Amino acid sequence: MRVWILLLVVLSSCAIFRPTTTSDAPESKSLVKKKRSTSPKAAAITPNKELLQKLSRPGVVLLDVRTPEEYSNGRVRGAKNINFLADDFEEQVDKLDRKKTYYLYCASGNRSGKALHYFSARKIKAESIEPYESLKNAGVQVEGLDP
């Protein structure tokens, strides 16, 4: 029963945090895939240049805070998984290197926003970024079964 209530709360609050993306930044070679245009007038969508620069800095870790099932079905290339809904989420976060900076994403921005509060309370440098689908649609390289 607790799982259903938690699932209902998560699903009902999915639209709370929905960051916007820009599509006019130049592409980065490391995280952006080139999209083929079906029309000569169609422009490739690219992720935010500032975000790509942040993710390419040394000491930066990209964390996917979705469930392992969601993570295995598609994730941003190079992202590590720490399930926000897991019973041991706090213990996993406490094991992280506090000298690094963490960029968090999930399916909608809700879980990464909540996880960010936990990181901030422990003085771990972190930022919540665009949801997975927004990153994927913006051309960030993804991997997994159904990227």
Contacts in CASP RR format, 6 or more apart in sequence:
PFRMAT RR
TARGET T0000
AUTHOR 0000-0000-0000
METHOD contacts of the structure
MODEL  1
MRVWILLLVVLSSCAIFRPTTTSDAPESKSLVKKKRSTSPKAAAITPNKE
LLQKLSRPGVVLLDVRTPEEYSNGRVRGAKNINFLADDFEEQVDKLDRKK
TYYLYCASGNRSGKALHYFSARKIKAESIEPYESLKNAGVQVEGLDP
6 85 0 8 1.000
10 85 0 8 1.000
10 110 0 8 1.000
10 111 0 8 1.000
13 110 0 8 1.000
14 107 0 8 1.000
14 108 0 8 1.000
14 109 0 8 1.000
14 110 0 8 1.000
15 108 0 8 1.000
16 108 0 8 1.000
16 109 0 8 1.000
16 110 0 8 1.000
17 108 0 8 1.000
17 109 0 8 1.000
17 110 0 8 1.000
17 112 0 8 1.000
17 113 0 8 1.000
17 128 0 8 1.000
18 108 0 8 1.000
18 109 0 8 1.000
18 131 0 8 1.000
19 109 0 8 1.000
19 128 0 8 1.000
19 129 0 8 1.000
19 130 0 8 1.000
19 131 0 8 1.000
19 134 0 8 1.000
21 47 0 8 1.000
21 48 0 8 1.000
21 130 0 8 1.000
21 134 0 8 1.000
21 135 0 8 1.000
21 138 0 8 1.000
22 48 0 8 1.000
23 43 0 8 1.000
23 45 0 8 1.000
23 46 0 8 1.000
23 138 0 8 1.000
24 46 0 8 1.000
25 46 0 8 1.000
25 47 0 8 1.000
25 48 0 8 1.000
25 49 0 8 1.000
25 50 0 8 1.000
25 52 0 8 1.000
26 46 0 8 1.000
26 49 0 8 1.000
27 34 0 8 1.000
27 44 0 8 1.000
27 46 0 8 1.000
27 47 0 8 1.000
28 47 0 8 1.000
28 49 0 8 1.000
28 52 0 8 1.000
28 53 0 8 1.000
28 56 0 8 1.000
30 52 0 8 1.000
30 56 0 8 1.000
31 47 0 8 1.000
31 52 0 8 1.000
31 55 0 8 1.000
31 56 0 8 1.000
31 76 0 8 1.000
31 77 0 8 1.000
31 140 0 8 1.000
31 141 0 8 1.000
32 46 0 8 1.000
32 47 0 8 1.000
32 52 0 8 1.000
32 139 0 8 1.000
32 140 0 8 1.000
32 141 0 8 1.000
33 139 0 8 1.000
33 140 0 8 1.000
33 141 0 8 1.000
34 44 0 8 1.000
35 44 0 8 1.000
35 45 0 8 1.000
35 139 0 8 1.000
37 43 0 8 1.000
37 44 0 8 1.000
44 139 0 8 1.000
45 137 0 8 1.000
45 138 0 8 1.000
45 139 0 8 1.000
46 138 0 8 1.000
46 139 0 8 1.000
47 135 0 8 1.000
47 138 0 8 1.000
47 139 0 8 1.000
47 140 0 8 1.000
48 130 0 8 1.000
48 138 0 8 1.000
51 129 0 8 1.000
51 130 0 8 1.000
52 140 0 8 1.000
54 60 0 8 1.000
54 101 0 8 1.000
54 103 0 8 1.000
54 127 0 8 1.000
55 62 0 8 1.000
55 103 0 8 1.000
57 101 0 8 1.000
59 99 0 8 1.000
59 100 0 8 1.000
59 101 0 8 1.000
60 100 0 8 1.000
60 101 0 8 1.000
60 102 0 8 1.000
60 103 0 8 1.000
61 80 0 8 1.000
61 96 0 8 1.000
61 100 0 8 1.000
61 101 0 8 1.000
61 102 0 8 1.000
61 103 0 8 1.000
62 76 0 8 1.000
62 78 0 8 1.000
62 79 0 8 1.000
62 80 0 8 1.000
62 102 0 8 1.000
62 103 0 8 1.000
62 105 0 8 1.000
63 79 0 8 1.000
63 80 0 8 1.000
63 81 0 8 1.000
63 82 0 8 1.000
63 102 0 8 1.000
63 103 0 8 1.000
63 104 0 8 1.000
63 105 0 8 1.000
63 115 0 8 1.000
64 70 0 8 1.000
64 71 0 8 1.000
64 75 0 8 1.000
64 76 0 8 1.000
64 79 0 8 1.000
64 80 0 8 1.000
64 81 0 8 1.000
64 82 0 8 1.000
64 105 0 8 1.000
64 106 0 8 1.000
64 132 0 8 1.000
65 81 0 8 1.000
65 82 0 8 1.000
65 83 0 8 1.000
65 84 0 8 1.000
65 104 0 8 1.000
65 105 0 8 1.000
65 106 0 8 1.000
65 111 0 8 1.000
65 112 0 8 1.000
65 115 0 8 1.000
66 81 0 8 1.000
66 83 0 8 1.000
66 84 0 8 1.000
66 106 0 8 1.000
66 107 0 8 1.000
66 111 0 8 1.000
66 132 0 8 1.000
67 83 0 8 1.000
67 85 0 8 1.000
68 81 0 8 1.000
68 83 0 8 1.000
70 107 0 8 1.000
70 132 0 8 1.000
71 79 0 8 1.000
71 81 0 8 1.000
71 83 0 8 1.000
72 144 0 8 1.000
72 145 0 8 1.000
73 144 0 8 1.000
73 145 0 8 1.000
73 146 0 8 1.000
74 132 0 8 1.000
74 142 0 8 1.000
74 143 0 8 1.000
74 144 0 8 1.000
74 145 0 8 1.000
74 146 0 8 1.000
74 147 0 8 1.000
75 81 0 8 1.000
75 132 0 8 1.000
75 142 0 8 1.000
75 143 0 8 1.000
75 144 0 8 1.000
75 147 0 8 1.000
76 105 0 8 1.000
76 132 0 8 1.000
76 135 0 8 1.000
76 136 0 8 1.000
76 140 0 8 1.000
76 141 0 8 1.000
76 142 0 8 1.000
76 143 0 8 1.000
77 140 0 8 1.000
77 141 0 8 1.000
77 142 0 8 1.000
77 143 0 8 1.000
78 143 0 8 1.000
79 105 0 8 1.000
82 89 0 8 1.000
82 92 0 8 1.000
82 93 0 8 1.000
83 89 0 8 1.000
84 106 0 8 1.000
84 111 0 8 1.000
84 112 0 8 1.000
84 114 0 8 1.000
84 115 0 8 1.000
85 111 0 8 1.000
86 92 0 8 1.000
89 115 0 8 1.000
89 118 0 8 1.000
90 118 0 8 1.000
93 115 0 8 1.000
93 118 0 8 1.000
93 119 0 8 1.000
93 122 0 8 1.000
93 124 0 8 1.000
94 122 0 8 1.000
96 102 0 8 1.000
96 124 0 8 1.000
98 123 0 8 1.000
98 124 0 8 1.000
98 125 0 8 1.000
100 125 0 8 1.000
101 125 0 8 1.000
101 126 0 8 1.000
101 127 0 8 1.000
102 119 0 8 1.000
102 124 0 8 1.000
102 125 0 8 1.000
102 126 0 8 1.000
102 127 0 8 1.000
103 126 0 8 1.000
103 127 0 8 1.000
103 128 0 8 1.000
103 129 0 8 1.000
104 112 0 8 1.000
104 113 0 8 1.000
104 115 0 8 1.000
104 116 0 8 1.000
104 119 0 8 1.000
104 126 0 8 1.000
104 127 0 8 1.000
104 128 0 8 1.000
104 129 0 8 1.000
105 112 0 8 1.000
105 128 0 8 1.000
105 129 0 8 1.000
105 130 0 8 1.000
105 131 0 8 1.000
105 132 0 8 1.000
105 135 0 8 1.000
106 112 0 8 1.000
106 113 0 8 1.000
106 115 0 8 1.000
106 131 0 8 1.000
106 132 0 8 1.000
107 131 0 8 1.000
107 132 0 8 1.000
107 133 0 8 1.000
108 131 0 8 1.000
109 128 0 8 1.000
109 131 0 8 1.000
112 128 0 8 1.000
112 129 0 8 1.000
112 131 0 8 1.000
113 128 0 8 1.000
115 126 0 8 1.000
115 128 0 8 1.000
116 126 0 8 1.000
116 127 0 8 1.000
116 128 0 8 1.000
119 125 0 8 1.000
119 126 0 8 1.000
120 126 0 8 1.000
129 135 0 8 1.000
130 138 0 8 1.000
132 142 0 8 1.000
135 142 0 8 1.000
136 142 0 8 1.000
136 147 0 8 1.000
END
